Amino acid sequence: MSTVTAKKATKKASSAKTTKFSKETYLGWYEVMLRIRRFEEAALKAYSQQLIRGFLHVYIGQEAIAAGLTSAIRKEDKICTAYRQHGIALSRGLTSDGCMAELFGKSTGVVKGKGGSMHFSSKEHNYIGGNGIVGAQIPIGTGVALAEQYRGTDNLCVTMFGDGAARQGALHEAFNMAMTWKLPVLYICENNKYAMGTSVTRTSNVHEMHKLGLSYEMPSESVDGMSPEAVHEALERAAAHIRSGKGPYYLEIKTYRYRGHSVSDPGKYRTKEELNDYKDRDPLKEVETKILTEKIATKKEVDNIKDAIKAEIEAALIFAESSDFPLGSDLYDDNYVQKDYPFIMD
């Protein structure tokens, strides 16, 4: 081969695409992440205007996990998660209108204004929902997996928790039961390093959270949570293992939240340098750059997604503001009631 031919071959190889996912997948990931990012930014602004009250835990920085979930599991699979959950709910198909209205406490919200930021839920989307008690969703998700096994489906329950919840005793009880009964549950620790504000290294002798699963001989691995590709591939492996009847799988997905634990947290326990290092790996920017530089899609196609999401979030804010608050009498709707409960006393 001549020198000129060799140079051309090298240039051609270096400019070749490194993707193994389809255009549809990349654009889907980008849309999911952008929707979450813009929704959360709008929610923060609305909170500052006192249009949203109570707690607010945003998902900014962790969007690659929601994107990977969207492409790697089935719509029939269940998801049970913690209270930083707007992004997961949106990725499952809950509407921006319904989610924003719920934050505003309106009757048009996904749970009629009764749940707020931490308690979205949707039977239609197999979204068991968020849970406001640290770690409480772990045994709940394990129970949902037991129900799927009992019914004879090949669905799984994705049970998500943060690094802070990994110190809860309920996790160990659930892990033991799930492995003993080979339940179809996929445990995910979204490790954003700081729980409510104290680093993993200061609160646990186990710094690699995935090692907790090894105590129960549960297949466990660590995943780059800033990459939707890595998240998708790990979830796909885990789901195949579970659906084959081999029991649970545990993923520690290492991620990072750009904001504090909640809106009241200034995040002074970490350095600006560390925060900026993670922002340099921002999954939304990384995917957009990949789409454009590798010509997966055109700039016009990307811009169309941006315009559509902008309009969607603006409409969601208008919808939430213009919706009515629930009536006081609505407190008595949607409650579990046992008519023959034997311990009622007049």
C-alpha positions as CSV (number, residue, x, y, z in Angstrom):
1,M,0.0,0.0,0.0
2,S,1.4,3.4,-0.9
3,T,1.9,6.2,1.7
4,V,-0.9,8.3,0.2
5,T,-3.3,5.3,0.2
6,A,-2.3,4.4,3.8
7,K,-3.0,8.0,4.9
8,K,-6.4,8.0,3.3
9,A,-7.2,4.7,4.9
10,T,-6.2,6.0,8.3
11,K,-8.2,9.2,7.9
12,K,-11.2,7.2,6.8
13,A,-10.9,4.9,9.9
14,S,-10.5,7.8,12.3
15,S,-13.7,9.5,10.9
16,A,-15.8,6.3,11.1
17,K,-18.8,6.2,13.4
18,T,-18.3,4.6,16.7
19,T,-22.0,4.1,17.4
20,K,-23.7,0.8,17.8
21,F,-27.1,2.2,18.5
22,S,-29.6,3.4,16.0
23,K,-30.5,7.0,15.1
24,E,-33.9,6.4,16.7
25,T,-32.3,5.4,20.0
26,Y,-29.9,8.4,20.2
27,L,-32.7,10.8,19.4
28,G,-34.9,9.1,21.9
29,W,-32.3,9.4,24.6
30,Y,-31.7,13.0,23.7
31,E,-35.4,13.9,23.9
32,V,-35.9,12.1,27.2
33,M,-32.9,13.9,28.8
34,L,-33.8,17.3,27.4
35,R,-37.4,16.9,28.6
36,I,-36.2,16.1,32.1
37,R,-33.6,18.9,32.1
38,R,-36.0,21.6,31.0
39,F,-38.8,20.3,33.2
40,E,-36.6,20.5,36.3
41,E,-35.2,23.9,35.4
42,A,-38.8,25.2,35.1
43,A,-39.8,23.6,38.4
44,L,-36.9,25.3,40.2
45,K,-38.0,28.7,38.8
46,A,-41.6,28.0,39.8
47,Y,-40.4,27.1,43.3
48,S,-38.5,30.4,43.6
49,Q,-41.8,32.1,42.7
50,Q,-43.6,30.2,45.4
51,L,-45.8,28.5,42.9
52,I,-44.5,25.1,44.2
53,R,-44.3,24.5,47.9
54,G,-42.9,21.8,50.2
55,F,-40.0,19.6,49.0
56,L,-38.4,19.6,45.6
57,H,-35.6,17.2,44.6
58,V,-34.5,17.7,41.0
59,Y,-32.8,15.2,38.7
60,I,-30.5,17.5,36.9
61,G,-27.3,15.7,36.0
62,Q,-28.7,12.2,36.4
63,E,-30.7,12.1,33.2
64,A,-28.6,9.4,31.5
65,I,-30.1,6.8,33.9
66,A,-33.6,7.7,32.9
67,A,-32.6,7.6,29.2
68,G,-31.0,4.1,29.5
69,L,-34.1,2.8,31.4
70,T,-36.4,4.0,28.6
71,S,-34.6,2.0,25.9
72,A,-33.5,-1.1,27.9
73,I,-36.6,-2.3,29.7
74,R,-40.2,-3.0,28.7
75,K,-43.3,-0.9,29.2
76,E,-44.8,-3.9,31.1
77,D,-42.0,-3.8,33.7
78,K,-42.7,-2.0,37.0
79,I,-40.6,0.8,38.5
80,C,-40.4,1.6,42.2
81,T,-38.1,4.4,43.2
82,A,-37.3,7.1,45.7
83,Y,-38.2,10.8,46.0
84,R,-35.8,12.2,43.4
85,Q,-38.2,10.9,40.8
86,H,-39.6,13.4,38.4
87,G,-37.1,12.4,35.7
88,I,-37.9,8.7,36.0
89,A,-41.7,9.4,35.9
90,L,-41.3,11.5,32.7
91,S,-39.1,8.8,31.1
92,R,-41.9,6.3,31.7
93,G,-44.4,8.4,29.8
94,L,-46.2,10.4,32.5
95,T,-47.0,13.8,30.9
96,S,-45.2,17.1,31.6
97,D,-48.7,18.6,32.1
98,G,-49.7,16.1,34.8
99,C,-46.3,16.1,36.5
100,M,-46.1,19.9,36.7
101,A,-49.6,20.2,37.9
102,E,-48.8,17.7,40.7
103,L,-45.9,19.9,41.8
104,F,-48.3,22.8,41.9
105,G,-50.6,20.8,44.0
106,K,-53.4,20.9,41.5
107,S,-56.3,18.5,40.9
108,T,-55.1,17.8,37.4
109,G,-51.8,16.4,38.7
110,V,-50.8,12.8,38.2
111,V,-52.2,11.9,41.6
112,K,-54.7,14.7,41.8
113,G,-52.5,17.1,43.8
114,K,-52.3,14.8,46.8
115,G,-48.7,13.5,46.3
116,G,-46.6,16.4,45.4
117,S,-42.9,16.2,44.4
118,M,-42.1,12.9,46.1
119,H,-45.2,10.8,45.3
120,F,-45.9,10.6,41.5
121,S,-47.6,7.3,40.5
122,S,-49.3,5.9,37.5
123,K,-50.9,2.4,37.2
124,E,-51.3,3.0,33.4
125,H,-47.5,3.4,33.0
126,N,-46.5,0.6,35.5
127,Y,-44.9,3.3,37.6
128,I,-45.4,2.3,41.3
129,G,-43.9,5.7,42.1
130,G,-41.7,7.6,44.4
131,N,-41.4,7.1,48.1
132,G,-40.7,9.8,50.7
133,I,-39.2,7.4,53.3
134,V,-35.5,6.7,52.8
135,G,-35.1,3.1,51.6
136,A,-38.8,2.2,52.1
137,Q,-39.2,1.5,48.4
138,I,-36.7,-1.4,48.5
139,P,-39.0,-4.0,50.2
140,I,-42.0,-2.6,48.3
141,G,-40.2,-3.1,44.9
142,T,-39.2,-6.6,46.1
143,G,-42.8,-7.4,46.9
144,V,-43.9,-6.2,43.5
145,A,-41.4,-8.6,42.0
146,L,-42.8,-11.4,44.1
147,A,-46.3,-10.6,42.7
148,E,-44.9,-10.8,39.1
149,Q,-43.3,-14.2,39.9
150,Y,-46.6,-15.4,41.5
151,R,-48.6,-14.3,38.4
152,G,-46.2,-16.2,36.1
153,T,-45.2,-13.2,34.0
154,D,-41.7,-12.5,32.7
155,N,-41.9,-8.9,33.9
156,L,-39.4,-7.5,36.3
157,C,-39.5,-4.7,38.9
158,V,-36.8,-2.0,38.7
159,T,-36.3,-1.0,42.3
160,M,-34.2,2.2,42.6
161,F,-32.6,3.9,45.6
162,G,-29.8,6.3,46.4
163,D,-26.5,5.8,48.1
164,G,-27.8,7.1,51.4
165,A,-30.5,4.4,51.4
166,A,-27.9,1.6,50.9
167,R,-27.3,1.8,54.7
168,Q,-30.9,0.8,55.6
169,G,-31.6,-2.5,57.1
170,A,-34.5,-3.0,54.8
171,L,-32.1,-3.4,51.9
172,H,-30.4,-6.4,53.5
173,E,-33.6,-8.1,54.3
174,A,-34.9,-7.5,50.8
175,F,-31.7,-8.7,49.2
176,N,-31.7,-11.9,51.2
177,M,-35.3,-12.7,50.4
178,A,-35.0,-11.8,46.7
179,M,-32.0,-14.1,46.3
180,T,-33.6,-16.9,48.3
181,W,-36.7,-16.9,46.2
182,K,-35.0,-15.8,43.0
183,L,-37.3,-12.9,42.5
184,P,-37.4,-10.9,39.2
185,V,-36.1,-7.7,40.7
186,L,-33.5,-5.3,39.3
187,Y,-32.0,-3.2,42.1
188,I,-30.4,0.1,41.1
189,C,-28.4,2.3,43.4
190,E,-28.2,5.8,41.9
191,N,-24.9,6.7,43.6
192,N,-24.6,10.5,43.4
193,K,-21.9,10.4,46.1
194,Y,-23.5,12.6,48.8
195,A,-26.8,11.2,50.0
196,M,-28.5,14.2,51.7
197,G,-25.2,16.0,52.0
198,T,-22.6,13.6,53.5
199,S,-20.3,11.6,51.3
200,V,-20.3,7.9,51.0
201,T,-16.6,7.8,52.1
202,R,-17.6,9.4,55.5
203,T,-20.6,7.2,56.2
204,S,-19.7,3.7,55.0
205,N,-16.7,1.4,55.1
206,V,-18.0,0.1,51.7
207,H,-17.2,2.8,49.2
208,E,-18.1,0.7,46.1
209,M,-21.8,0.2,46.6
210,H,-22.2,-2.7,44.2
211,K,-20.1,-4.9,46.6
212,L,-23.1,-5.0,48.9
213,G,-24.8,-7.4,46.5
214,L,-21.9,-9.8,46.6
215,S,-22.6,-10.7,50.2
216,Y,-25.7,-12.4,48.9
217,E,-24.0,-13.8,45.8
218,M,-26.2,-11.5,43.8
219,P,-24.7,-10.6,40.4
220,S,-23.6,-7.0,40.8
221,E,-21.6,-4.4,38.8
222,S,-20.7,-0.8,38.7
223,V,-21.9,1.4,35.8
224,D,-21.0,4.8,34.4
225,G,-24.2,6.8,35.0
226,M,-23.1,9.7,32.9
227,S,-23.4,7.6,29.7
228,P,-26.8,6.4,28.4
229,E,-25.0,3.8,26.3
230,A,-23.3,2.3,29.4
231,V,-26.6,2.4,31.4
232,H,-28.5,0.8,28.5
233,E,-26.0,-2.0,28.1
234,A,-25.8,-2.8,31.8
235,L,-29.6,-2.8,32.1
236,E,-30.0,-5.0,29.1
237,R,-27.6,-7.6,30.6
238,A,-29.3,-7.5,33.9
239,A,-32.8,-7.8,32.4
240,A,-31.8,-10.8,30.4
241,H,-30.4,-12.5,33.5
242,I,-33.6,-11.8,35.5
243,R,-36.0,-12.9,32.7
244,S,-34.1,-16.2,32.4
245,G,-35.3,-17.1,35.9
246,K,-31.9,-16.7,37.6
247,G,-33.2,-14.1,40.1
248,P,-32.2,-10.6,41.0
249,Y,-29.4,-8.3,39.7
250,Y,-27.8,-5.3,41.3
251,L,-26.4,-2.2,39.5
252,E,-24.5,0.6,41.2
253,I,-24.9,3.4,38.7
254,K,-22.4,6.2,39.5
255,T,-23.9,9.6,38.7
256,Y,-23.9,13.1,40.0
257,R,-26.5,15.7,40.8
258,Y,-25.6,19.3,39.8
259,R,-27.9,20.8,42.4
260,G,-28.1,20.2,46.1
261,H,-30.1,17.4,47.7
262,S,-33.2,19.6,47.6
263,V,-33.9,23.2,46.9
264,S,-32.9,24.2,50.4
265,D,-29.4,22.6,50.1
266,P,-26.6,25.0,48.9
267,G,-24.2,22.0,48.4
268,K,-21.3,23.5,50.2
269,Y,-19.9,20.1,51.1
270,R,-18.4,19.7,47.6
271,T,-16.0,21.9,45.6
272,K,-16.8,23.9,42.6
273,E,-14.0,22.1,40.8
274,E,-15.6,18.7,41.4
275,L,-19.0,20.0,40.2
276,N,-17.5,21.5,37.1
277,D,-15.6,18.3,36.3
278,Y,-18.9,16.4,36.2
279,K,-20.6,19.2,34.2
280,D,-17.8,18.7,31.6
281,R,-19.2,15.2,31.2
282,D,-22.8,16.3,31.1
283,P,-24.7,13.5,29.4
284,L,-27.1,15.8,27.6
285,K,-24.2,17.8,26.0
286,E,-22.3,14.6,25.3
287,V,-25.1,13.0,23.4
288,E,-25.9,16.1,21.4
289,T,-22.2,16.4,20.4
290,K,-22.1,12.8,19.4
291,I,-25.3,13.1,17.3
292,L,-24.0,16.1,15.4
293,T,-20.3,15.2,15.0
294,E,-21.0,11.6,13.9
295,K,-23.8,12.8,11.7
296,I,-26.3,10.5,13.4
297,A,-28.9,13.2,12.8
298,T,-28.9,16.7,11.4
299,K,-28.8,20.0,13.4
300,K,-32.3,20.7,12.1
301,E,-33.6,17.5,13.7
302,V,-31.9,18.3,17.0
303,D,-33.3,21.9,16.9
304,N,-36.8,20.5,16.2
305,I,-36.5,18.4,19.4
306,K,-35.4,21.5,21.3
307,D,-38.3,23.6,20.0
308,A,-40.8,20.9,20.8
309,I,-39.6,20.4,24.3
310,K,-39.5,24.2,25.0
311,A,-43.1,24.5,23.8
312,E,-44.1,21.4,25.9
313,I,-42.7,22.8,29.1
314,E,-44.1,26.2,28.6
315,A,-47.5,24.7,28.0
316,A,-47.1,22.5,31.2
317,L,-46.5,25.6,33.3
318,I,-49.6,27.3,31.8
319,F,-51.6,24.1,32.4
320,A,-50.5,23.8,36.0
321,E,-51.1,27.5,36.9
322,S,-54.6,27.5,35.3
323,S,-55.7,24.3,36.9
324,D,-57.8,24.2,40.0
325,F,-56.7,23.1,43.5
326,P,-58.4,20.0,44.9
327,L,-61.5,20.4,47.0
328,G,-61.3,19.7,50.7
329,S,-63.8,16.9,50.2
330,D,-61.4,15.2,47.8
331,L,-59.4,14.1,50.9
332,Y,-61.9,11.3,51.2
333,D,-61.5,9.9,47.7
334,D,-59.1,7.2,46.6
335,N,-58.6,5.9,50.1
336,Y,-58.4,2.2,51.0
337,V,-61.5,1.3,52.9
338,Q,-62.5,-2.1,54.4
339,K,-66.2,-1.9,55.0
340,D,-66.3,-4.7,57.5
341,Y,-63.3,-3.5,59.5
342,P,-64.0,-5.0,63.0
343,F,-62.2,-2.4,65.1
344,I,-64.1,0.8,64.3
345,M,-65.5,2.4,67.4
346,D,-68.2,5.1,67.3
